[in-house]
Amino acid sequence: MNTIKIIAARELRGYFATPLAYVFIVLFLALMGFLTFSLGGFYDRGQADLIPFFGFHPWLYLILIPAISMRLWAEERKSGSIELLMTLPVTMFEAVLGKFLAAWSFTAVALALTFPIWITVNYLGEPDNGVIFAAYIGSLLMAGAFLAIGACISAANRNQVVAFIITIVICFIFLLSGFQPVLDFFSGWAPQPMIDAIASLSFLTHFNALSKGVLDLRDIVYFLLVIGAWLYANTIILDMKKAD
């Protein structure tokens, strides 16, 4: 556990040692504010909630999270520093988990900095803060799932751009699987259990439930399982690279 903390702390310091972290945070906050107040019609709706705010999270994460994850392992492999990491007295899973937790913590910092929007909605009305808190939890879990996928893809590619594009495609598939047009396509010929299984894989299906204030254990476990599965795959890929 101490090893994981050391790796995570080192990686997190590395984020803030470059302008990239601050550029990402400023861009994330600017886009979030624009989408919420302009495209989302925050004031025009006349309701004290953050539905427009959280509604854009999946699509913003689809672009910004792969930009974070693409460098997690691709840069290590390109520079050759991954060979040095593999010689250190740490297990591969500790290295994978440490780097993931650093990226997830960085994302959590960016998400936490959106608190002025939460303050604004409380100033303008009387929202259900329990629902908002649950939506924040759901957003953070979804971001973790995006990051775990991106980290695994980054481990399999030396090129950051390739890792970025592949991560977007895979995450997009996970989002689209819950769309009604996709489900309608399968409903014409596929059995209902298969359709339900496809819908259950969607990030949107589980995030939408959490964003409504329903902290269902099944939705939380789903995101944790996705994170765990992709981190395990990440470890396997690195072990294979180490054996080569």
Buried (B, 14 or more C-beta within 10 A) or exposed (E): EEBBEEBBBEBBEBBEEEEBBEEBBEBBBEBBBEBBBEEBEBEEEEEBBBBBBBBBBBEBBBEBBBBBBBBBBBBBBBEEEBEEBBEEEBEBBBBBBBBBBBBBBBBBBBBEBBEEBBEBBEEEEEBEEEBBEBBBBBBBBBBBBBBBBBBBBBBBBBBBEBBBBBBBEBBBEBBBBBBEEBBEEBEEEBEEEEBEEBBEBBBBBBBBBBBBBEBEEEBBEBBBEBBEBBBBBBBBBBBEBEEE
